[in-house]
Amino acid sequence: MKKISRPCAALLLAGFLALCFSACAIKTTPVPKPQTALRAGLRSSPYGPKNGFPAADYWLSSARSMASRFDGAVPALVWIVGTMESTEGTEPEDDFTGRIKLSFPSPGGEFPNIVFSDTDANEAYLEQFDRNGFKVWLQVEPANANVETLIKLVMDRYGKHPCVIGFGIDVEWHRWSRQNNEGVEVSDAQAQAWSERLRSYDPSYQLFLKHWLESKMPSSYRQGLAFINDSQEFTSLEQMLADFEAWGKAFATAPVGFQFGYPGDGAWWRELADPPAAIGKAILARIPNTSDLYWVDFTMQEIWPEAAVAPEEK
């Protein structure tokens, strides 16, 4: 901070006061290290994997392999349990209905803008993740459904699982419409209400909000939140790191995570000897508040071919 000279008669006093003031002024809030072990693994969706949805053994082995690349990391998954519904037979964004489809049966009752599957697609997998000490985020693409209702439906069904560490919202699909095709930003009031609703199940649960634009995130509320960036279509690793570093700084008082391995970045990451390790270690070196690293399911079978994945002990 720039100092202003004082008259000579007060020079010593002013100097003393200025020194004290400067000592206070230069104090800054340190960027926090995540208080828990780094989580590293895969992002899972019903539509990402090629040739059908893999069995639990695949997720166990591949996520463990991803985590093994980073010292002290625990295997983790972003597990999507609700996706934007589209009219059957159309391309996804051509005819979104504005509803979310949850991948488990209804508990009974009416829930606006929410539809359910006839069978449960997640329970058997979560049981395996429990037994193997995994950490799992349960994520939704909320569409026009009430988010607090989604938290209740998902956590009532799956909150019993020890592997579950929290709930995630892909903000790209929050109140999605063709006019708002990048999703509607989350306000501080919304973030607080959602976080408090989630933590009413377990105070240790965290809520993640995911997007690639900082402007879509709450401006100041941070309690119980993590922020995941899923930006893509970079021209180089350095361009990705610069973007991710800005994200980390924007949410410097909170844990941040990153999804990577998208096909749109494949031209450069496929040239790396070990893409998950190279990208993840570069992120950790630049962004100290990183808590989560996830390779996306669109290309995971390039890194971990199913035939090469050995069954795990369960």
TITI-377949 format. One line per 4 residues: number of its first residue (from 1); for each residue x, y, z of C-alpha. Coordinates in steps of 0.25 Angstrom, whole numbers. Example, Ala and Ser with C-alpha at 12.3 -4.5 7.8 and 13.67 -1.06 7.14 Angstrom:
<lummis>
1	49 -18 31 | 55 -4 29
</lummis>
This chain:
<lummis>
1	0 0 0 | 5 14 -4 | 10 22 9 | 8 37 10
5	19 46 17 | 16 53 30 | 22 66 35 | 35 65 42
9	30 67 56 | 21 55 54 | 31 46 46 | 35 36 56
13	20 34 61 | 15 33 47 | 26 24 43 | 23 15 54
17	8 15 51 | 11 13 36 | 19 1 39 | 9 -5 48
21	-2 -2 38 | 7 -9 27 | 9 -21 35 | -6 -23 37
25	-9 -19 22 | 0 -30 16 | -7 -41 23 | -15 -49 14
29	-24 -61 15 | -16 -73 11 | -22 -82 0 | -27 -94 8
33	-22 -108 5 | -34 -118 5 | -36 -124 19 | -38 -138 14
37	-30 -147 4 | -30 -144 -10 | -41 -151 -18 | -38 -156 -32
41	-46 -165 -41 | -56 -165 -52 | -69 -158 -56 | -80 -167 -59
45	-93 -165 -67 | -103 -174 -74 | -99 -168 -87 | -84 -167 -87
49	-78 -181 -88 | -77 -188 -101 | -83 -202 -103 | -92 -202 -92
53	-91 -198 -77 | -79 -205 -70 | -80 -215 -59 | -76 -211 -45
57	-62 -218 -46 | -59 -208 -57 | -62 -196 -49 | -54 -201 -37
61	-42 -205 -45 | -41 -192 -53 | -44 -182 -42 | -34 -189 -34
65	-24 -188 -45 | -27 -173 -47 | -25 -170 -32 | -12 -178 -31
69	-6 -167 -40 | -6 -157 -29 | 0 -159 -15 | -10 -161 -4
73	-22 -160 -13 | -34 -169 -10 | -43 -175 -22 | -55 -167 -24
77	-67 -165 -34 | -76 -155 -39 | -88 -164 -41 | -100 -158 -49
81	-113 -162 -44 | -122 -153 -52 | -121 -147 -66 | -129 -138 -75
85	-140 -145 -81 | -142 -145 -96 | -153 -150 -105 | -149 -164 -110
89	-143 -165 -123 | -138 -150 -124 | -124 -145 -122 | -123 -140 -107
93	-123 -125 -109 | -133 -125 -120 | -145 -129 -111 | -142 -128 -96
97	-155 -129 -89 | -151 -120 -77 | -152 -131 -68 | -141 -140 -61
101	-141 -155 -61 | -136 -161 -48 | -130 -175 -50 | -138 -182 -39
105	-153 -184 -36 | -163 -174 -31 | -165 -174 -16 | -180 -171 -19
109	-186 -157 -20 | -186 -146 -30 | -173 -139 -33 | -174 -128 -44
113	-163 -129 -55 | -158 -142 -50 | -160 -155 -56 | -154 -169 -51
117	-149 -182 -56 | -156 -195 -54 | -143 -201 -48 | -132 -197 -39
121	-119 -195 -47 | -110 -191 -36 | -112 -199 -23 | -104 -211 -27
125	-92 -202 -31 | -93 -194 -18 | -92 -207 -10 | -79 -210 -17
129	-74 -196 -15 | -77 -197 0 | -70 -210 1 | -57 -205 -6
133	-56 -192 2 | -59 -182 -10 | -64 -168 -9 | -76 -165 -17
137	-83 -152 -21 | -98 -154 -26 | -100 -144 -37 | -113 -139 -44
141	-116 -131 -57 | -127 -124 -50 | -135 -118 -62 | -147 -111 -57
145	-149 -119 -45 | -148 -113 -31 | -134 -116 -26 | -138 -118 -11
149	-148 -128 -15 | -137 -135 -23 | -128 -135 -11 | -138 -142 -3
153	-142 -152 -13 | -127 -156 -16 | -123 -156 -1 | -135 -163 4
157	-132 -174 -5 | -116 -175 -5 | -112 -167 8 | -111 -180 15
161	-98 -183 7 | -85 -181 14 | -78 -178 1 | -87 -165 -2
165	-80 -152 2 | -90 -142 -4 | -99 -138 -15 | -95 -131 -28
169	-103 -121 -38 | -99 -119 -52 | -102 -105 -53 | -102 -105 -69
173	-115 -112 -67 | -121 -104 -56 | -134 -98 -61 | -129 -101 -75
177	-137 -95 -87 | -133 -92 -102 | -132 -77 -97 | -123 -81 -85
181	-116 -93 -92 | -104 -92 -82 | -113 -92 -70 | -118 -82 -60
185	-108 -77 -50 | -109 -81 -35 | -112 -70 -25 | -106 -69 -11
189	-120 -72 -5 | -121 -84 -14 | -108 -90 -11 | -110 -88 4
193	-124 -94 4 | -118 -106 -4 | -106 -108 5 | -114 -107 18
197	-124 -117 12 | -113 -127 9 | -106 -125 22 | -119 -128 29
201	-116 -142 26 | -101 -142 30 | -93 -130 34 | -81 -135 27
205	-88 -136 13 | -83 -126 3 | -91 -120 -9 | -83 -118 -22
209	-88 -108 -33 | -82 -111 -47 | -80 -102 -59 | -69 -96 -67
213	-74 -81 -64 | -71 -74 -51 | -83 -65 -53 | -92 -77 -52
217	-87 -79 -38 | -93 -73 -25 | -85 -60 -23 | -81 -61 -8
221	-88 -73 -1 | -78 -84 1 | -82 -93 14 | -82 -107 10
225	-79 -105 -5 | -69 -110 -15 | -68 -105 -29 | -65 -114 -41
229	-60 -109 -54 | -64 -117 -67 | -58 -108 -77 | -53 -114 -90
233	-49 -111 -105 | -35 -106 -101 | -24 -105 -111 | -13 -109 -101
237	-10 -114 -87 | -5 -100 -84 | -18 -93 -88 | -26 -103 -80
241	-17 -100 -67 | -19 -85 -69 | -34 -87 -69 | -34 -97 -57
245	-25 -88 -49 | -34 -76 -51 | -45 -85 -46 | -37 -89 -34
249	-34 -74 -30 | -49 -70 -32 | -53 -80 -22 | -40 -79 -13
253	-47 -81 0 | -54 -94 -5 | -50 -108 -10 | -50 -109 -25
257	-50 -121 -35 | -48 -123 -49 | -53 -132 -60 | -44 -135 -72
261	-41 -145 -83 | -52 -140 -92 | -52 -144 -107 | -51 -129 -111
265	-37 -128 -105 | -32 -142 -110 | -23 -136 -121 | -13 -132 -110
269	-16 -141 -98 | -14 -153 -107 | 0 -149 -109 | 3 -150 -94
273	10 -162 -89 | 0 -164 -78 | -11 -154 -80 | -18 -155 -66
277	-5 -154 -58 | 1 -142 -67 | -12 -134 -66 | -15 -137 -52
281	-1 -134 -46 | 0 -121 -54 | -14 -117 -48 | -9 -120 -34
285	4 -113 -36 | -4 -100 -40 | -16 -101 -32 | -14 -103 -17
289	-29 -104 -13 | -32 -116 -22 | -40 -127 -16 | -45 -135 -27
293	-39 -140 -41 | -48 -148 -50 | -46 -154 -64 | -59 -154 -72
297	-66 -166 -77 | -67 -162 -91 | -52 -166 -93 | -49 -175 -81
301	-49 -188 -89 | -37 -182 -97 | -29 -181 -84 | -35 -193 -77
305	-39 -203 -88 | -50 -213 -82 | -43 -225 -86 | -30 -221 -79
309	-37 -218 -66 | -36 -230 -56 | -47 -233 -46 | -45 -227 -32
313	-46 -234 -19 | -59 -230 -13
</lummis>
